[in-house]
Amino acid sequence: MTEQDRARAALSAEINPGATDLCIHFTARNGAAGQFNRFPTPPGSSNIYVNSIKPNWYLDGLPGRDGIDGTVGELRERIDQSKAKRITTIGSSMGAWGASYYAPMIGANTAILFGPELSLNCFGGFSAADLTKRTPLPTIKAGGECRYVTVAGGLSPSDLACSINFFNDDHSNCFIIPRMAHGTSAELSNLGLLDRIIAELVEGRSAILDMLQHPQIDQLVPLFYGRDYDFTVLLEYVRFHVRKAGYGRMVLRIAEDLVARRLPKEAAFLLEDAHPSVSANIEARALLLKCAQATKQHDRAVSLADGLLPSREHRQMALWAKGLALESLGRNDEARQAFQLICDEHRENDLFVKAVAKLDPPQPQPEEVGAAPKTGNWVQRLLKLVRNHQDRADATA
């Protein structure tokens, strides 16, 4: 893709002449070129969709626009041409950072921030994987003429810390929804509420979010406000809920959030530190298996996998994890047995093809000097192995 193509793929505009509202949608990280997060905005609104394409957290502006200054210049020009009276930026996760960061530069009236990561390189932040070599990093706080609204899930403590510390003393626009995780916009959309919430926020209201607000918001703010967020703060937050209904499910969901944020060691500690009834839960044990795999605790992975084999729901995953762990331990015959069971029991599953490849790995063929690389042969050989294995299985059935 040429730089000109990337520039075109980074922005799309739908301008409705005479529209009062213009909404600028900032796409989350890893959005492919030409693809955009399109939030439901009020009917008749104009919309501009932007995508940084790279997970650079919009710190370089949009491709082909001479950095942040060039990006801001183009956005302001498009805003002027639209003649809209109300400008709203919207984003989720990395898109929330972009929406908050650019809002004052383009003169936005409102910034709507879902699953907001508003402190770059924070503990457990997705930005940590993308910006490790980048210094210094900018910081942002709510203020000025723009009205900032954050919508964080109570099952994603990192988002809570970012949201609460983004504001100063007034947290009236800091919304925490108790049983939601990082993807608050997606969960609200599934409930059929996202379009109504955005419409209210564009107009300066928040009636639906007021109803969804965490009932103990005033007690949660002091747990995070003014503190450097780390695992100790997270544990305090979890223990705050220890005697409340749904505690076990909450711990499991927060542990899932930690795994998604590449913190498997902390996730395992959280599960095992919780009440024994939590760590004994089969979903918790499945997650502990993933943590053991991620931290290369192969013996532990084998033990956890064995405990999950009687579960129909988790059996195929457990067999695969057990086979990989045994392979890493050099116990190849036992590993082959696990992969063979996948082939015998789960022929309709995606793991079947992977297991066949483990049992019958294609051997590299010597190539003639000067011959073109046989890039397509691997797929053909693998498909042949699958067919041969199916034929053998059918013959013995």
Order of alpha helices (4+ residues) and beta strands (2+ residues): alpha-beta-beta-beta-alpha-beta-alpha-beta-beta-alpha-beta-alpha-alpha-alpha-alpha-alpha-alpha-alpha-alpha-alpha-alpha-alpha-alpha-alpha-alpha
